[in-house]
Amino acid sequence: MKRFKEHWEIQHNWQLIFPLIGILGLGYSSYKLAVVLFGEFGDIVTIITSITLFVAVLIVTLKLFKFLEKRWKLHYRWEMIRVFIVFAVTGSSSLYVGRPIIKVLGITKENLNPILYWILFSIIGLIFYQILLVTFGWLFGQFQFFWEFEKKMLKRFGLKRFVD
């Protein structure tokens, strides 16, 4: 445990919550994906697929951490996990918020061309993603990081006048 804490630059035990949430989220996501892909083949295949997905995504994530550690300006390594959690929660939440909004607007796949429906759904999801990203960043104690990230993203969308 001491080596783990040193590697992730964890000074206080409460900071261990972020690696724990990350591992649990990765495990849950791996299991859900395995159920969707191979659930009909039985429990053994689903469990083996879950473990395989878990290990594969964990390896990719750790490599991504090394790459992004140089680009993102964070004080401690454990904050990388917190940032990844914010991205995961924001992505999922923007879909859950976007669906009811699109229904309230009366937009369905039945009354609109499916391609146009998905374009509008993506635009609405993207709008709420921007709002939720800063909100969840604030809730997880990373407001400044996500505010700077958001400003860069808005500039890339050509909305520079809203940033300055």
C-alpha positions in Angstrom: 0.0 0.0 0.0 2.9 2.3 0.8 4.3 1.8 -2.7 0.9 2.5 -4.3 0.5 5.7 -2.3 4.0 6.9 -3.3 3.4 6.1 -6.9 0.1 8.1 -7.1 1.5 10.8 -4.7 -1.3 10.2 -2.2 -0.6 12.1 1.1 -4.0 11.5 2.9 -6.1 8.3 3.1 -9.2 10.1 1.9 -7.5 10.5 -1.5 -7.6 6.7 -1.9 -11.3 7.1 -2.7 -10.5 8.2 -6.3 -8.5 5.1 -7.3 -11.2 3.0 -5.6 -14.0 4.7 -7.5 -11.9 4.4 -10.7 -11.4 0.6 -10.2 -15.0 0.0 -9.3 -16.2 2.1 -12.3 -13.9 0.2 -14.6 -15.0 -3.1 -13.3 -18.7 -2.2 -13.6 -18.3 -0.9 -17.1 -16.3 -4.0 -18.2 -19.0 -6.2 -16.8 -21.9 -4.3 -18.4 -20.1 -4.3 -21.8 -19.4 -8.1 -21.5 -23.1 -8.7 -20.8 -24.1 -6.7 -23.8 -21.6 -8.4 -26.1 -21.5 -12.0 -24.8 -24.3 -12.3 -22.2 -26.2 -14.8 -24.3 -23.3 -17.3 -24.2 -23.5 -17.8 -20.4 -22.1 -16.6 -17.2 -18.6 -18.1 -17.6 -18.0 -16.4 -20.9 -19.4 -13.2 -19.5 -17.1 -13.3 -16.5 -14.0 -14.2 -18.6 -14.8 -11.4 -21.1 -15.3 -9.0 -18.2 -11.9 -9.8 -16.7 -10.3 -9.5 -20.1 -11.9 -6.2 -20.9 -11.0 -4.9 -17.4 -7.3 -5.7 -17.8 -7.2 -4.4 -21.4 -8.8 -1.1 -20.5 -6.8 -0.7 -17.3 -3.5 -1.1 -19.4 -4.7 1.4 -22.0 -5.8 3.8 -19.2 -2.4 3.6 -17.4 -0.6 4.3 -20.7 -2.9 7.2 -21.3 -2.1 8.5 -17.8 1.6 8.5 -18.7 1.0 10.4 -21.9 -1.4 13.0 -20.4 0.7 13.5 -17.3 3.0 15.6 -19.4 0.3 17.6 -21.1 -2.1 18.3 -18.2 -0.9 20.5 -15.4 -2.0 18.8 -12.2 -0.3 18.9 -8.9 -0.5 15.2 -8.1 -0.9 11.9 -10.0 -4.0 10.9 -8.1 -5.7 14.0 -9.6 -5.5 12.3 -13.0 -7.8 9.6 -11.7 -10.2 12.3 -10.5 -10.1 14.0 -13.9 -10.9 10.7 -15.6 -13.8 10.1 -13.3 -15.2 13.6 -14.1 -15.0 12.8 -17.8 -16.7 9.5 -17.4 -19.5 10.9 -15.2 -20.0 13.9 -17.5 -20.2 11.7 -20.7 -22.8 9.5 -19.2 -24.8 12.3 -17.6 -25.0 14.3 -20.8 -26.8 11.5 -22.4 -29.3 11.1 -19.5 -30.0 14.9 -19.6 -30.1 15.0 -23.4 -32.8 12.3 -23.8 -35.6 14.0 -21.8 -34.7 17.4 -23.3 -35.1 16.1 -26.8 -38.4 14.4 -25.9 -39.7 17.7 -24.4 -38.9 19.4 -27.7 -41.0 16.8 -29.4 -38.1 15.3 -31.5 -38.4 11.6 -32.0 -37.0 9.1 -34.5 -40.5 8.5 -35.8 -41.3 12.2 -36.7 -37.8 13.1 -38.0 -35.3 11.7 -40.4 -33.1 9.4 -38.3 -29.9 11.1 -39.5 -31.2 14.5 -38.5 -32.5 13.1 -35.2 -29.0 11.9 -34.3 -27.4 15.1 -35.4 -29.8 17.1 -33.1 -29.3 14.6 -30.3 -25.5 15.0 -30.6 -25.7 18.8 -30.6 -28.0 18.9 -27.5 -25.8 16.3 -25.8 -22.7 18.4 -26.6 -24.3 21.5 -25.2 -25.1 19.8 -21.9 -21.7 18.1 -21.9 -20.0 21.5 -21.7 -22.2 22.7 -18.8 -21.9 19.4 -16.9 -18.1 19.2 -17.4 -17.5 22.4 -15.5 -20.2 21.5 -12.9 -18.8 18.0 -12.2 -15.3 19.5 -12.3 -16.3 21.9 -9.6 -18.0 19.1 -7.5 -14.8 17.0 -7.7 -12.6 19.9 -6.8 -11.0 20.4 -10.2 -12.9 23.5 -11.4 -9.8 25.4 -12.6 -8.6 22.5 -14.7 -12.0 22.0 -16.3 -12.6 25.7 -16.8 -9.3 26.0 -18.7 -10.2 22.9 -20.6 -13.6 24.3 -21.5 -12.1 27.6 -22.7 -9.8 25.7 -25.1 -12.7 23.6 -26.3 -14.8 26.7 -27.0 -12.0 28.3 -28.9 -11.7 25.2 -31.1 -15.4 25.4 -31.8 -14.9 29.0 -33.0 -16.6 30.6 -30.0 -13.6 32.6 -28.9 -15.7 35.7 -28.1 -17.6 33.8 -25.4 -14.3 32.9 -23.6 -12.7 36.3 -23.3 
